[in-house]
Amino acid sequence: MTNSPAVAADTSGTAQTLRPAPLWTRSFVLLCIITILCTASHQLITVALPLFVQSLGGSLVLAGLVFTSFSATSFVLRPLIGHLTDSWSVRGTLLSGGAVIGFMGLALAAPSLWIVLVANALRGVGWGGFNTAIATGIALTIPPQRRAEASGYSSVASTTATALAPAFALWLLDSTGEFTLIFALAGAAGLAAAVTTALLPRIGKGATTFRGAFSWPRHGISLDMFVDRPVLLASLLLLCVTLSTPVTFAFVPVHARAVGVDNIGWYFVAGGVTSVVSRLLLGRLVDRTSRGIWIAAGYAVLIVGFVVFILAQGIEAFVLAGVVNAFGQSLIQPALMALAIDRADRTRMGKAMATYSMFFRAGEGLGAPIAGALVAAFGFPGMYAGALVCAAVGLCLTAINWHTVGHSSVRQAAG
């Protein structure tokens, strides 16, 4: 569907122009605010954690494993969280996720690698609750004909936090040398998200209590209870993107220090501004044509970005790489989420969004240790080359499945 006003005939045969379905409802605005708070909490921690692990005597490989502990719990429990979101409460799952993110953010300040490992693993559970419930809430509250537009705007919320939080964390660290203050701010943001969630109207139609959601079904437990097969293609395409997330985020400050580049915070600011501007400008266009066109274009731009990363030796090149990478993400991510929503069963949207969002964690969980290993074996250019290969694989998968992803978004949304 397009966002052009619909036309209908009244009883006298006169054509009437209907207003587009409203997007900026109270629920959607609050969901965007919660997204900003939880994402800010996450990104404050993500950019500081590798440096914190190093300050405690850990290696980059160990830093990658700390990220893996976060992703492992989030990934493994995501199907159960999706089931909980559908059968119990979108709002309850979201509130619980924000609270866990907040408390575990505070716990990371403890100067112990073991505590950091455990706290980050538990934080992954909270992140799984937030990610699944926020995506489900957005999918259930937005008009079907504005899915990619809404996905783009909601991602502007996360992108704004992603742009500002890392730069602020690095500035704070350079100014004070204190990791504790960064983790305290991250914890406060998570708890603020939990409080904001309490203001949300009811979303979805959970049919049972929290305890009832965990009762054993009479027909037994099957994989289809927790995994939504129709969204697996969108999920695999997402995996090809998220495998490179640690490469373009957590390891960039480490790379910058290794080559003597200062003020790397400008990399995050430039990427964030590019993401916000491009997603706002592209918002309505993405719903007007095939999802596949935007997905393929996004992969192609990401490949160019990784080439720039390989050649980067100064702040200008890092900023350029950040801009190109952010533009590629702005093309591909809203289209992928819209594709997943297109193919999901509305009555099991929590399961569908859990399946889809699992591959964020799978990509980051696998990508972090792989990135660390590639740096150890081949240096930073080898790490970016590995990310380039992931994007190329995603482009090939898009071409192979063009009969699915290349369909008009109008037909997908109608289905």
Disulfide bonds with the S-S distance in Angstrom:
none
